[in-house]
Amino acid sequence: MKMFKKGHNMDCEKEYCIYNMDNRCRFEKVTINSLGMCDDSVLISLDKGFLAKEKARQLQNIEERWKDTDK
């Protein structure tokens, strides 16, 4: 494992990590495992009710777009 200090200004692709700000890692010391993945990410928790509503909403949007392509 490698450890990087905040000064490296690392890119971050984990959108739901609490340390991700504008796709940059804001954690003081980041540990990268042998697969090149961050071992320090902390993901936010979403309320199950909110998550279910969002899944249904986004699924409906996708299905509506597919209907438009069937014309």
N, CA, C and O atoms as a Tripos MOL2 file, in Angstrom:
@<TRIPOS>MOLECULE
protein
  284   283    71     0     0
PROTEIN
NO_CHARGES

@<TRIPOS>ATOM
      1 N           0.8330   -1.1810    0.0000 N.3       1 MET1
      2 CA          0.0000    0.0000    0.0000 C.3       1 MET1
      3 C           0.8760    1.2420    0.0000 C.2       1 MET1
      4 O           1.9450    1.2760    0.6090 O.2       1 MET1
      5 N           0.3940    2.2560   -0.6970 N.am      2 LYS2
      6 CA          1.0980    3.5350   -0.7250 C.3       2 LYS2
      7 C           0.2400    4.5740   -0.0160 C.2       2 LYS2
      8 O          -0.9880    4.5340   -0.0820 O.2       2 LYS2
      9 N           0.8980    5.4970    0.6580 N.am      3 MET3
     10 CA          0.1790    6.5780    1.3070 C.3       3 MET3
     11 C           0.5820    7.8940    0.6480 C.2       3 MET3
     12 O           1.7620    8.1530    0.4100 O.2       3 MET3
     13 N          -0.4170    8.7130    0.3600 N.am      4 PHE4
     14 CA         -0.1890   10.0160   -0.2540 C.3       4 PHE4
     15 C          -0.7140   11.0930    0.6800 C.2       4 PHE4
     16 O          -1.7360   10.9050    1.3410 O.2       4 PHE4
     17 N          -0.0210   12.2110    0.7360 N.am      5 LYS5
     18 CA         -0.4880   13.3230    1.5460 C.3       5 LYS5
     19 C          -1.4000   14.2120    0.7080 C.2       5 LYS5
     20 O          -1.3640   14.1790   -0.5220 O.2       5 LYS5
     21 N          -2.2100   14.9970    1.3890 N.am      6 LYS6
     22 CA         -3.2060   15.8500    0.7480 C.3       6 LYS6
     23 C          -2.6130   16.7200   -0.3570 C.2       6 LYS6
     24 O          -3.2960   17.0160   -1.3370 O.2       6 LYS6
     25 N          -1.3860   17.1250   -0.2180 N.am      7 GLY7
     26 CA         -0.7550   18.0100   -1.1820 C.3       7 GLY7
     27 C          -0.6970   17.4550   -2.5980 C.2       7 GLY7
     28 O          -0.4640   18.2080   -3.5430 O.2       7 GLY7
     29 N          -0.9050   16.1550   -2.7610 N.am      8 HIS8
     30 CA         -0.8730   15.5650   -4.0950 C.3       8 HIS8
     31 C          -2.1140   15.9120   -4.9030 C.2       8 HIS8
     32 O          -2.1310   15.7060   -6.1170 O.2       8 HIS8
     33 N          -3.1660   16.4410   -4.2480 N.am      9 ASN9
     34 CA         -4.3560   16.9140   -4.9580 C.3       9 ASN9
     35 C          -4.9190   15.8340   -5.8790 C.2       9 ASN9
     36 O          -5.1040   16.0620   -7.0740 O.2       9 ASN9
     37 N          -5.1840   14.6720   -5.3200 N.am     10 MET10
     38 CA         -5.5960   13.5040   -6.0950 C.3      10 MET10
     39 C          -7.0210   13.6220   -6.6300 C.2      10 MET10
     40 O          -7.9130   14.1500   -5.9670 O.2      10 MET10
     41 N          -7.2080   13.1180   -7.8410 N.am     11 ASP11
     42 CA         -8.5510   13.0030   -8.4010 C.3      11 ASP11
     43 C          -9.3090   11.9340   -7.6420 C.2      11 ASP11
     44 O          -8.7090   10.9890   -7.1290 O.2      11 ASP11
     45 N         -10.6400   12.0760   -7.5640 N.am     12 CYS12
     46 CA        -11.4720   11.0940   -6.8860 C.3      12 CYS12
     47 C         -12.6990   10.8100   -7.7480 C.2      12 CYS12
     48 O         -13.3910   11.7350   -8.1740 O.2      12 CYS12
     49 N         -12.9610    9.5440   -8.0000 N.am     13 GLU13
     50 CA        -14.1090    9.1460   -8.8060 C.3      13 GLU13
     51 C         -15.2680    8.6250   -7.9590 C.2      13 GLU13
     52 O         -16.3230    8.2880   -8.4960 O.2      13 GLU13
     53 N         -15.0840    8.5550   -6.6500 N.am     14 LYS14
     54 CA        -16.1380    8.0410   -5.7760 C.3      14 LYS14
     55 C         -17.0630    9.1930   -5.3800 C.2      14 LYS14
     56 O         -16.8330    9.8850   -4.3890 O.2      14 LYS14
     57 N         -18.0920    9.3730   -6.1640 N.am     15 GLU15
     58 CA        -18.9920   10.5100   -5.9970 C.3      15 GLU15
     59 C         -19.6610   10.5500   -4.6170 C.2      15 GLU15
     60 O         -19.9580   11.6310   -4.1090 O.2      15 GLU15
     61 N         -19.8960    9.3990   -4.0180 N.am     16 TYR16
     62 CA        -20.5940    9.3550   -2.7360 C.3      16 TYR16
     63 C         -19.6600    9.2830   -1.5380 C.2      16 TYR16
     64 O         -20.1130    9.0340   -0.4210 O.2      16 TYR16
     65 N         -18.3780    9.4950   -1.7460 N.am     17 CYS17
     66 CA        -17.4210    9.5510   -0.6400 C.3      17 CYS17
     67 C         -17.4900   10.9380    0.0010 C.2      17 CYS17
     68 O         -17.5630   11.9510   -0.6960 O.2      17 CYS17
     69 N         -17.4660   10.9720    1.3370 N.am     18 ILE18
     70 CA        -17.5680   12.2610    2.0250 C.3      18 ILE18
     71 C         -16.3420   13.1450    1.8060 C.2      18 ILE18
     72 O         -16.4110   14.3550    2.0180 O.2      18 ILE18
     73 N         -15.2350   12.5660    1.3900 N.am     19 TYR19
     74 CA        -14.0180   13.3370    1.1520 C.3      19 TYR19
     75 C         -13.9310   13.8770   -0.2780 C.2      19 TYR19
     76 O         -13.0130   14.6380   -0.5860 O.2      19 TYR19
     77 N         -14.8470   13.5090   -1.1390 N.am     20 ASN20
     78 CA        -14.8330   13.9580   -2.5310 C.3      20 ASN20
     79 C         -15.4750   15.3360   -2.6230 C.2      20 ASN20
     80 O         -16.6610   15.5000   -2.3390 O.2      20 ASN20
     81 N         -14.6870   16.3120   -3.0160 N.am     21 MET21
     82 CA        -15.1730   17.6710   -3.2340 C.3      21 MET21
     83 C         -14.7310   18.0960   -4.6260 C.2      21 MET21
     84 O         -13.5390   18.2630   -4.8840 O.2      21 MET21
     85 N         -15.6970   18.2680   -5.5210 N.am     22 ASP22
     86 CA        -15.3950   18.6560   -6.9040 C.3      22 ASP22
     87 C         -14.4220   17.6820   -7.5640 C.2      22 ASP22
     88 O         -13.4940   18.0870   -8.2650 O.2      22 ASP22
     89 N         -14.6530   16.3840   -7.3260 N.am     23 ASN23
     90 CA        -13.8470   15.3000   -7.8890 C.3      23 ASN23
     91 C         -12.3810   15.3320   -7.4560 C.2      23 ASN23
     92 O         -11.5030   14.8440   -8.1660 O.2      23 ASN23
     93 N         -12.1320   15.9090   -6.2910 N.am     24 ARG24
     94 CA        -10.8050   15.9340   -5.6890 C.3      24 ARG24
     95 C         -10.9120   15.3740   -4.2830 C.2      24 ARG24
     96 O         -11.8790   15.6540   -3.5750 O.2      24 ARG24
     97 N          -9.9300   14.5870   -3.8730 N.am     25 CYS25
     98 CA         -9.9260   14.0200   -2.5310 C.3      25 CYS25
     99 C          -9.4630   15.0720   -1.5320 C.2      25 CYS25
    100 O          -8.4360   15.7200   -1.7350 O.2      25 CYS25
    101 N         -10.2170   15.2380   -0.4580 N.am     26 ARG26
    102 CA         -9.8860   16.2200    0.5740 C.3      26 ARG26
    103 C          -9.3620   15.5710    1.8500 C.2      26 ARG26
    104 O          -9.1590   16.2510    2.8560 O.2      26 ARG26
    105 N          -9.1410   14.2520    1.8110 N.am     27 PHE27
    106 CA         -8.6360   13.5460    2.9810 C.3      27 PHE27
    107 C          -7.1710   13.8990    3.1890 C.2      27 PHE27
    108 O          -6.4340   14.0840    2.2200 O.2      27 PHE27
    109 N          -6.7420   13.9930    4.4470 N.am     28 GLU28
    110 CA         -5.3590   14.3820    4.7510 C.3      28 GLU28
    111 C          -4.3260   13.3940    4.2290 C.2      28 GLU28
    112 O          -3.3350   13.7980    3.6210 O.2      28 GLU28
    113 N          -4.5500   12.0930    4.4610 N.am     29 LYS29
    114 CA         -3.6130   11.0600    4.0110 C.3      29 LYS29
    115 C          -4.4160    9.9460    3.3550 C.2      29 LYS29
    116 O          -5.2550    9.3210    4.0030 O.2      29 LYS29
    117 N          -4.1700    9.7000    2.1000 N.am     30 VAL30
    118 CA         -4.9150    8.7070    1.3310 C.3      30 VAL30
    119 C          -4.0650    7.4490    1.1860 C.2      30 VAL30
    120 O          -2.8950    7.5180    0.8100 O.2      30 VAL30
    121 N          -4.6700    6.2940    1.4910 N.am     31 THR31
    122 CA         -3.9900    5.0130    1.3250 C.3      31 THR31
    123 C          -4.5310    4.3400    0.0770 C.2      31 THR31
    124 O          -5.7380    4.1470   -0.0660 O.2      31 THR31
    125 N          -3.6230    3.9850   -0.8260 N.am     32 ILE32
    126 CA         -3.9860    3.3250   -2.0760 C.3      32 ILE32
    127 C          -3.5490    1.8670   -1.9710 C.2      32 ILE32
    128 O          -2.3880    1.5800   -1.6790 O.2      32 ILE32
    129 N          -4.4980    0.9400   -2.2120 N.am     33 ASN33
    130 CA         -4.1670   -0.4830   -2.0980 C.3      33 ASN33
    131 C          -3.4570   -0.9890   -3.3540 C.2      33 ASN33
    132 O          -3.2120   -0.2190   -4.2830 O.2      33 ASN33
    133 N          -3.1330   -2.2570   -3.3830 N.am     34 SER34
    134 CA         -2.3720   -2.8350   -4.4990 C.3      34 SER34
    135 C          -3.1500   -2.8250   -5.8140 C.2      34 SER34
    136 O          -2.5560   -2.9820   -6.8810 O.2      34 SER34
    137 N          -4.4780   -2.6410   -5.7500 N.am     35 LEU35
    138 CA         -5.2970   -2.5540   -6.9630 C.3      35 LEU35
    139 C          -5.4460   -1.1210   -7.4460 C.2      35 LEU35
    140 O          -6.1250   -0.8690   -8.4410 O.2      35 LEU35
    141 N          -4.8110   -0.1740   -6.7460 N.am     36 GLY36
    142 CA         -4.8870    1.2300   -7.1280 C.3      36 GLY36
    143 C          -6.1530    1.9130   -6.6380 C.2      36 GLY36
    144 O          -6.5250    2.9770   -7.1340 O.2      36 GLY36
    145 N          -6.8190    1.2960   -5.6580 N.am     37 MET37
    146 CA         -8.0670    1.8450   -5.1400 C.3      37 MET37
    147 C          -7.8460    2.4540   -3.7630 C.2      37 MET37
    148 O          -7.0040    1.9860   -2.9950 O.2      37 MET37
    149 N          -8.5990    3.4890   -3.4590 N.am     38 CYS38
    150 CA         -8.5150    4.1550   -2.1660 C.3      38 CYS38
    151 C          -9.0830    3.2570   -1.0720 C.2      38 CYS38
    152 O         -10.1740    2.7040   -1.2180 O.2      38 CYS38
    153 N          -8.3440    3.1170    0.0150 N.am     39 ASP39
    154 CA         -8.8090    2.3360    1.1600 C.3      39 ASP39
    155 C          -9.4310    3.2130    2.2420 C.2      39 ASP39
    156 O          -9.8570    2.6960    3.2750 O.2      39 ASP39
    157 N          -9.4920    4.5150    2.0320 N.am     40 ASP40
    158 CA         -9.9440    5.4330    3.0680 C.3      40 ASP40
    159 C         -11.3040    6.0590    2.8010 C.2      40 ASP40
    160 O         -11.7570    6.8960    3.5820 O.2      40 ASP40
    161 N         -11.9550    5.6780    1.7320 N.am     41 SER41
    162 CA        -13.2270    6.3140    1.4060 C.3      41 SER41
    163 C         -14.3030    5.9690    2.4270 C.2      41 SER41
    164 O         -14.3650    4.8530    2.9430 O.2      41 SER41
    165 N         -15.1410    6.9480    2.7010 N.am     42 VAL42
    166 CA        -16.2940    6.7880    3.5840 C.3      42 VAL42
    167 C         -17.5000    7.2350    2.7690 C.2      42 VAL42
    168 O         -17.6240    8.4070    2.4130 O.2      42 VAL42
    169 N         -18.3810    6.2940    2.4820 N.am     43 LEU43
    170 CA        -19.5350    6.5990    1.6350 C.3      43 LEU43
    171 C         -20.6990    7.1160    2.4690 C.2      43 LEU43
    172 O         -20.9330    6.6560    3.5870 O.2      43 LEU43
    173 N         -21.4270    8.0820    1.9050 N.am     44 ILE44
    174 CA        -22.5940    8.6160    2.6060 C.3      44 ILE44
    175 C         -23.7040    7.5750    2.6150 C.2      44 ILE44
    176 O         -23.7720    6.7110    1.7410 O.2      44 ILE44
    177 N         -24.5600    7.6700    3.6050 N.am     45 SER45
    178 CA        -25.7110    6.7820    3.7030 C.3      45 SER45
    179 C         -26.9410    7.5120    3.1830 C.2      45 SER45
    180 O         -27.1600    8.6800    3.5060 O.2      45 SER45
    181 N         -27.7370    6.8260    2.3840 N.am     46 LEU46
    182 CA        -28.9780    7.3960    1.8820 C.3      46 LEU46
    183 C         -30.1520    6.6830    2.5340 C.2      46 LEU46
    184 O         -30.1400    5.4610    2.6830 O.2      46 LEU46
    185 N         -31.1590    7.4450    2.9210 N.am     47 ASP47
    186 CA        -32.3730    6.8990    3.4990 C.3      47 ASP47
    187 C         -33.0020    5.9170    2.5090 C.2      47 ASP47
    188 O         -33.0940    6.2160    1.3190 O.2      47 ASP47
    189 N         -33.4310    4.7570    2.9850 N.am     48 LYS48
    190 CA        -33.9880    3.7260    2.1030 C.3      48 LYS48
    191 C         -35.2080    4.2130    1.3420 C.2      48 LYS48
    192 O         -35.3870    3.8670    0.1750 O.2      48 LYS48
    193 N         -36.0520    5.0150    1.9870 N.am     49 GLY49
    194 CA        -37.2220    5.5640    1.3160 C.3      49 GLY49
    195 C         -36.8290    6.4870    0.1790 C.2      49 GLY49
    196 O         -37.3830    6.4050   -0.9180 O.2      49 GLY49
    197 N         -35.8690    7.3690    0.4430 N.am     50 PHE50
    198 CA        -35.3750    8.2880   -0.5880 C.3      50 PHE50
    199 C         -34.7640    7.5070   -1.7440 C.2      50 PHE50
    200 O         -35.0210    7.8020   -2.9110 O.2      50 PHE50
    201 N         -33.9520    6.5070   -1.4080 N.am     51 LEU51
    202 CA        -33.2890    5.7030   -2.4270 C.3      51 LEU51
    203 C         -34.3040    4.9750   -3.3020 C.2      51 LEU51
    204 O         -34.1440    4.9290   -4.5210 O.2      51 LEU51
    205 N         -35.3420    4.4060   -2.6980 N.am     52 ALA52
    206 CA        -36.3810    3.6960   -3.4560 C.3      52 ALA52
    207 C         -37.1120    4.6570   -4.4020 C.2      52 ALA52
    208 O         -37.3710    4.3110   -5.5550 O.2      52 ALA52
    209 N         -37.4410    5.8470   -3.9240 N.am     53 LYS53
    210 CA        -38.1270    6.8460   -4.7650 C.3      53 LYS53
    211 C         -37.2490    7.2730   -5.9400 C.2      53 LYS53
    212 O         -37.7260    7.3970   -7.0680 O.2      53 LYS53
    213 N         -35.9650    7.4980   -5.6660 N.am     54 GLU54
    214 CA        -35.0490    7.9210   -6.7350 C.3      54 GLU54
    215 C         -34.8550    6.8250   -7.7730 C.2      54 GLU54
    216 O         -34.8070    7.1050   -8.9710 O.2      54 GLU54
    217 N         -34.7440    5.5830   -7.3220 N.am     55 LYS55
    218 CA        -34.6150    4.4690   -8.2680 C.3      55 LYS55
    219 C         -35.8430    4.3980   -9.1670 C.2      55 LYS55
    220 O         -35.7240    4.2540  -10.3830 O.2      55 LYS55
    221 N         -37.0220    4.5010   -8.5610 N.am     56 ALA56
    222 CA        -38.2660    4.4380   -9.3350 C.3      56 ALA56
    223 C         -38.3540    5.6080  -10.3200 C.2      56 ALA56
    224 O         -38.7480    5.4240  -11.4710 O.2      56 ALA56
    225 N         -37.9870    6.8070   -9.8680 N.am     57 ARG57
    226 CA        -38.0300    7.9930  -10.7310 C.3      57 ARG57
    227 C         -37.0740    7.8540  -11.9180 C.2      57 ARG57
    228 O         -37.4360    8.1440  -13.0580 O.2      57 ARG57
    229 N         -35.8620    7.4100  -11.6350 N.am     58 GLN58
    230 CA        -34.8870    7.2870  -12.7090 C.3      58 GLN58
    231 C         -35.2380    6.1490  -13.6650 C.2      58 GLN58
    232 O         -35.0100    6.2590  -14.8700 O.2      58 GLN58
    233 N         -35.7870    5.0640  -13.1390 N.am     59 LEU59
    234 CA        -36.2230    3.9680  -13.9900 C.3      59 LEU59
    235 C         -37.3430    4.4310  -14.9180 C.2      59 LEU59
    236 O         -37.3630    4.0780  -16.0980 O.2      59 LEU59
    237 N         -38.2710    5.2190  -14.3880 N.am     60 GLN60
    238 CA        -39.3580    5.7510  -15.2010 C.3      60 GLN60
    239 C         -38.8150    6.6570  -16.3050 C.2      60 GLN60
    240 O         -39.2870    6.5990  -17.4400 O.2      60 GLN60
    241 N         -37.8340    7.4890  -15.9800 N.am     61 ASN61
    242 CA        -37.2090    8.3550  -16.9880 C.3      61 ASN61
    243 C         -36.5740    7.5350  -18.1000 C.2      61 ASN61
    244 O         -36.7110    7.8690  -19.2770 O.2      61 ASN61
    245 N         -35.8870    6.4770  -17.7360 N.am     62 ILE62
    246 CA        -35.2320    5.6240  -18.7360 C.3      62 ILE62
    247 C         -36.2700    4.9460  -19.6150 C.2      62 ILE62
    248 O         -36.1230    4.8950  -20.8360 O.2      62 ILE62
    249 N         -37.3170    4.4260  -18.9930 N.am     63 GLU63
    250 CA        -38.3640    3.7550  -19.7660 C.3      63 GLU63
    251 C         -39.0540    4.7220  -20.7200 C.2      63 GLU63
    252 O         -39.3980    4.3330  -21.8360 O.2      63 GLU63
    253 N         -39.2660    5.9850  -20.3070 N.am     64 GLU64
    254 CA        -39.8730    6.9820  -21.1810 C.3      64 GLU64
    255 C         -38.9640    7.2870  -22.3690 C.2      64 GLU64
    256 O         -39.4400    7.4580  -23.4910 O.2      64 GLU64
    257 N         -37.6590    7.3530  -22.1220 N.am     65 ARG65
    258 CA        -36.7240    7.5990  -23.2340 C.3      65 ARG65
    259 C         -36.7360    6.4440  -24.2170 C.2      65 ARG65
    260 O         -36.6740    6.6640  -25.4270 O.2      65 ARG65
    261 N         -36.8130    5.2150  -23.7180 N.am     66 TRP66
    262 CA        -36.8660    4.0470  -24.6050 C.3      66 TRP66
    263 C         -38.1450    4.0400  -25.4300 C.2      66 TRP66
    264 O         -38.1270    3.6480  -26.5970 O.2      66 TRP66
    265 N         -39.2570    4.4700  -24.8340 N.am     67 LYS67
    266 CA        -40.5200    4.5400  -25.5800 C.3      67 LYS67
    267 C         -40.3850    5.5100  -26.7460 C.2      67 LYS67
    268 O         -40.9190    5.2660  -27.8280 O.2      67 LYS67
    269 N         -39.6680    6.6140  -26.5220 N.am     68 ASP68
    270 CA        -39.4770    7.6110  -27.5870 C.3      68 ASP68
    271 C         -38.6730    7.0530  -28.7440 C.2      68 ASP68
    272 O         -38.8460    7.5100  -29.8730 O.2      68 ASP68
    273 N         -37.8030    6.0860  -28.5100 N.am     69 THR69
    274 CA        -36.9810    5.5150  -29.5820 C.3      69 THR69
    275 C         -37.7360    4.4470  -30.3610 C.2      69 THR69
    276 O         -37.3150    4.0630  -31.4520 O.2      69 THR69
    277 N         -38.8470    3.9660  -29.8120 N.am     70 ASP70
    278 CA        -39.6390    2.9200  -30.4950 C.3      70 ASP70
    279 C         -40.5380    3.4850  -31.5710 C.2      70 ASP70
    280 O         -41.1440    2.7180  -32.3190 O.2      70 ASP70
    281 N         -40.6460    4.7890  -31.6770 N.am     71 LYS71
    282 CA        -41.5640    5.4060  -32.6500 C.3      71 LYS71
    283 C         -41.0660    5.3040  -34.0550 C.2      71 LYS71
    284 O         -41.7280    5.7750  -34.9800 O.2      71 LYS71
@<TRIPOS>BOND
     1     1     2 1
     2     2     3 1
     3     3     4 2
     4     3     5 am
     5     5     6 1
     6     6     7 1
     7     7     8 2
     8     7     9 am
     9     9    10 1
    10    10    11 1
    11    11    12 2
    12    11    13 am
    13    13    14 1
    14    14    15 1
    15    15    16 2
    16    15    17 am
    17    17    18 1
    18    18    19 1
    19    19    20 2
    20    19    21 am
    21    21    22 1
    22    22    23 1
    23    23    24 2
    24    23    25 am
    25    25    26 1
    26    26    27 1
    27    27    28 2
    28    27    29 am
    29    29    30 1
    30    30    31 1
    31    31    32 2
    32    31    33 am
    33    33    34 1
    34    34    35 1
    35    35    36 2
    36    35    37 am
    37    37    38 1
    38    38    39 1
    39    39    40 2
    40    39    41 am
    41    41    42 1
    42    42    43 1
    43    43    44 2
    44    43    45 am
    45    45    46 1
    46    46    47 1
    47    47    48 2
    48    47    49 am
    49    49    50 1
    50    50    51 1
    51    51    52 2
    52    51    53 am
    53    53    54 1
    54    54    55 1
    55    55    56 2
    56    55    57 am
    57    57    58 1
    58    58    59 1
    59    59    60 2
    60    59    61 am
    61    61    62 1
    62    62    63 1
    63    63    64 2
    64    63    65 am
    65    65    66 1
    66    66    67 1
    67    67    68 2
    68    67    69 am
    69    69    70 1
    70    70    71 1
    71    71    72 2
    72    71    73 am
    73    73    74 1
    74    74    75 1
    75    75    76 2
    76    75    77 am
    77    77    78 1
    78    78    79 1
    79    79    80 2
    80    79    81 am
    81    81    82 1
    82    82    83 1
    83    83    84 2
    84    83    85 am
    85    85    86 1
    86    86    87 1
    87    87    88 2
    88    87    89 am
    89    89    90 1
    90    90    91 1
    91    91    92 2
    92    91    93 am
    93    93    94 1
    94    94    95 1
    95    95    96 2
    96    95    97 am
    97    97    98 1
    98    98    99 1
    99    99   100 2
   100    99   101 am
   101   101   102 1
   102   102   103 1
   103   103   104 2
   104   103   105 am
   105   105   106 1
   106   106   107 1
   107   107   108 2
   108   107   109 am
   109   109   110 1
   110   110   111 1
   111   111   112 2
   112   111   113 am
   113   113   114 1
   114   114   115 1
   115   115   116 2
   116   115   117 am
   117   117   118 1
   118   118   119 1
   119   119   120 2
   120   119   121 am
   121   121   122 1
   122   122   123 1
   123   123   124 2
   124   123   125 am
   125   125   126 1
   126   126   127 1
   127   127   128 2
   128   127   129 am
   129   129   130 1
   130   130   131 1
   131   131   132 2
   132   131   133 am
   133   133   134 1
   134   134   135 1
   135   135   136 2
   136   135   137 am
   137   137   138 1
   138   138   139 1
   139   139   140 2
   140   139   141 am
   141   141   142 1
   142   142   143 1
   143   143   144 2
   144   143   145 am
   145   145   146 1
   146   146   147 1
   147   147   148 2
   148   147   149 am
   149   149   150 1
   150   150   151 1
   151   151   152 2
   152   151   153 am
   153   153   154 1
   154   154   155 1
   155   155   156 2
   156   155   157 am
   157   157   158 1
   158   158   159 1
   159   159   160 2
   160   159   161 am
   161   161   162 1
   162   162   163 1
   163   163   164 2
   164   163   165 am
   165   165   166 1
   166   166   167 1
   167   167   168 2
   168   167   169 am
   169   169   170 1
   170   170   171 1
   171   171   172 2
   172   171   173 am
   173   173   174 1
   174   174   175 1
   175   175   176 2
   176   175   177 am
   177   177   178 1
   178   178   179 1
   179   179   180 2
   180   179   181 am
   181   181   182 1
   182   182   183 1
   183   183   184 2
   184   183   185 am
   185   185   186 1
   186   186   187 1
   187   187   188 2
   188   187   189 am
   189   189   190 1
   190   190   191 1
   191   191   192 2
   192   191   193 am
   193   193   194 1
   194   194   195 1
   195   195   196 2
   196   195   197 am
   197   197   198 1
   198   198   199 1
   199   199   200 2
   200   199   201 am
   201   201   202 1
   202   202   203 1
   203   203   204 2
   204   203   205 am
   205   205   206 1
   206   206   207 1
   207   207   208 2
   208   207   209 am
   209   209   210 1
   210   210   211 1
   211   211   212 2
   212   211   213 am
   213   213   214 1
   214   214   215 1
   215   215   216 2
   216   215   217 am
   217   217   218 1
   218   218   219 1
   219   219   220 2
   220   219   221 am
   221   221   222 1
   222   222   223 1
   223   223   224 2
   224   223   225 am
   225   225   226 1
   226   226   227 1
   227   227   228 2
   228   227   229 am
   229   229   230 1
   230   230   231 1
   231   231   232 2
   232   231   233 am
   233   233   234 1
   234   234   235 1
   235   235   236 2
   236   235   237 am
   237   237   238 1
   238   238   239 1
   239   239   240 2
   240   239   241 am
   241   241   242 1
   242   242   243 1
   243   243   244 2
   244   243   245 am
   245   245   246 1
   246   246   247 1
   247   247   248 2
   248   247   249 am
   249   249   250 1
   250   250   251 1
   251   251   252 2
   252   251   253 am
   253   253   254 1
   254   254   255 1
   255   255   256 2
   256   255   257 am
   257   257   258 1
   258   258   259 1
   259   259   260 2
   260   259   261 am
   261   261   262 1
   262   262   263 1
   263   263   264 2
   264   263   265 am
   265   265   266 1
   266   266   267 1
   267   267   268 2
   268   267   269 am
   269   269   270 1
   270   270   271 1
   271   271   272 2
   272   271   273 am
   273   273   274 1
   274   274   275 1
   275   275   276 2
   276   275   277 am
   277   277   278 1
   278   278   279 1
   279   279   280 2
   280   279   281 am
   281   281   282 1
   282   282   283 1
   283   283   284 2
@<TRIPOS>SUBSTRUCTURE
     1 MET1         2 RESIDUE 1 A MET
     2 LYS2         6 RESIDUE 1 A LYS
     3 MET3        10 RESIDUE 1 A MET
     4 PHE4        14 RESIDUE 1 A PHE
     5 LYS5        18 RESIDUE 1 A LYS
     6 LYS6        22 RESIDUE 1 A LYS
     7 GLY7        26 RESIDUE 1 A GLY
     8 HIS8        30 RESIDUE 1 A HIS
     9 ASN9        34 RESIDUE 1 A ASN
    10 MET10       38 RESIDUE 1 A MET
    11 ASP11       42 RESIDUE 1 A ASP
    12 CYS12       46 RESIDUE 1 A CYS
    13 GLU13       50 RESIDUE 1 A GLU
    14 LYS14       54 RESIDUE 1 A LYS
    15 GLU15       58 RESIDUE 1 A GLU
    16 TYR16       62 RESIDUE 1 A TYR
    17 CYS17       66 RESIDUE 1 A CYS
    18 ILE18       70 RESIDUE 1 A ILE
    19 TYR19       74 RESIDUE 1 A TYR
    20 ASN20       78 RESIDUE 1 A ASN
    21 MET21       82 RESIDUE 1 A MET
    22 ASP22       86 RESIDUE 1 A ASP
    23 ASN23       90 RESIDUE 1 A ASN
    24 ARG24       94 RESIDUE 1 A ARG
    25 CYS25       98 RESIDUE 1 A CYS
    26 ARG26      102 RESIDUE 1 A ARG
    27 PHE27      106 RESIDUE 1 A PHE
    28 GLU28      110 RESIDUE 1 A GLU
    29 LYS29      114 RESIDUE 1 A LYS
    30 VAL30      118 RESIDUE 1 A VAL
    31 THR31      122 RESIDUE 1 A THR
    32 ILE32      126 RESIDUE 1 A ILE
    33 ASN33      130 RESIDUE 1 A ASN
    34 SER34      134 RESIDUE 1 A SER
    35 LEU35      138 RESIDUE 1 A LEU
    36 GLY36      142 RESIDUE 1 A GLY
    37 MET37      146 RESIDUE 1 A MET
    38 CYS38      150 RESIDUE 1 A CYS
    39 ASP39      154 RESIDUE 1 A ASP
    40 ASP40      158 RESIDUE 1 A ASP
    41 SER41      162 RESIDUE 1 A SER
    42 VAL42      166 RESIDUE 1 A VAL
    43 LEU43      170 RESIDUE 1 A LEU
    44 ILE44      174 RESIDUE 1 A ILE
    45 SER45      178 RESIDUE 1 A SER
    46 LEU46      182 RESIDUE 1 A LEU
    47 ASP47      186 RESIDUE 1 A ASP
    48 LYS48      190 RESIDUE 1 A LYS
    49 GLY49      194 RESIDUE 1 A GLY
    50 PHE50      198 RESIDUE 1 A PHE
    51 LEU51      202 RESIDUE 1 A LEU
    52 ALA52      206 RESIDUE 1 A ALA
    53 LYS53      210 RESIDUE 1 A LYS
    54 GLU54      214 RESIDUE 1 A GLU
    55 LYS55      218 RESIDUE 1 A LYS
    56 ALA56      222 RESIDUE 1 A ALA
    57 ARG57      226 RESIDUE 1 A ARG
    58 GLN58      230 RESIDUE 1 A GLN
    59 LEU59      234 RESIDUE 1 A LEU
    60 GLN60      238 RESIDUE 1 A GLN
    61 ASN61      242 RESIDUE 1 A ASN
    62 ILE62      246 RESIDUE 1 A ILE
    63 GLU63      250 RESIDUE 1 A GLU
    64 GLU64      254 RESIDUE 1 A GLU
    65 ARG65      258 RESIDUE 1 A ARG
    66 TRP66      262 RESIDUE 1 A TRP
    67 LYS67      266 RESIDUE 1 A LYS
    68 ASP68      270 RESIDUE 1 A ASP
    69 THR69      274 RESIDUE 1 A THR
    70 ASP70      278 RESIDUE 1 A ASP
    71 LYS71      282 RESIDUE 1 A LYS
